[in-house]
Amino acid sequence: MYYIYDCGLLVPTRSVITSGNTLVSAEPSIEGTAQQLELIYSDKELYDKLSKKSLEKFTSSIYDWEVISKTWENLFKEVVV
């Protein structure tokens, strides 16, 4: 199992390759998923921590539709020009 606490994610895997704090590669696992769900359901403190972190992460302006669409638009402009 692998935890990414800073953004509120649990990654259910058999194997993980990281570079510093960055997840580079992970092999998904049904067993890992079941273990992660059991862990979240049984540990209220972990559940609360992950919930708070994921809400902070995914409600940030970086995931705003306007920001994302502008990023893609700029990328296409760079590629086409």
N, C-alpha and C positions, 0 to 999 in steps of 0.2 A: 504494500500500500504506500501511497505517496500523498503528502498533504501540501497544498499551496495555501497557507493560512493568510498571506498578505492580501489575497484577492478573494478569499472565501470559497475556494474550490477544494474538493477532494478528487483525486484522480485514481480510479480503481484500475490497477495495472499488475502485470506479472513482472515487468522489467521497466526501468526508467533510466534515461540518459539525461543528465543535466549539465549545464555550463553555468557555474555560479548559481544564481537564483533562478535561472531560466530553464524551463522544461524544454528539452530538445526533442525527445522521442519517448513514447510510451506505448507499450503493447497492451491493449485493452484486455480485460479479463472478466468473465461472468462471475467467477468466484470473488474477484476483487470488488466488483460492484456490490454483490450481496454483503460482503464484509463491511464495506463502507456504509451501506444503508443501515446495517445492524448497529454499527458504531454511532452513527448520527442519532438513531432512535433511542439508544441506551444512554447517551451522554448529553444531558440537557445543556451543560455549560459549553460543550463543543458546538452543539446545534446553535445556540445563541450567538456564539462567536463567529461561526461561519455565516450565519444569516446576516449579521451586522456587516461583516466585511464584504459579502457579495452585494448587498444593497448599496454600500458605499461605492464599490467598484463599478457596478453596472448602471448606476444612476448618474455617474460623472459625465461631464460635458464631452468627454472623448467619445462617448457612444451616442451623442446627439445626432439625429438624422442629418441636420444641416452640416455639421462638421464632417461626417462620413461622406456625404455626397460631394462636398467641396474637395475632399481629399481625392476621391475617385476622378472627379472632373479634372483636377490638376494633373493626376497621373496620366490620364488619356491625352491631355494636351501635350505633355512631355513626350509621350510615345509617338504621337502622330506628327509632331513638328520635327 
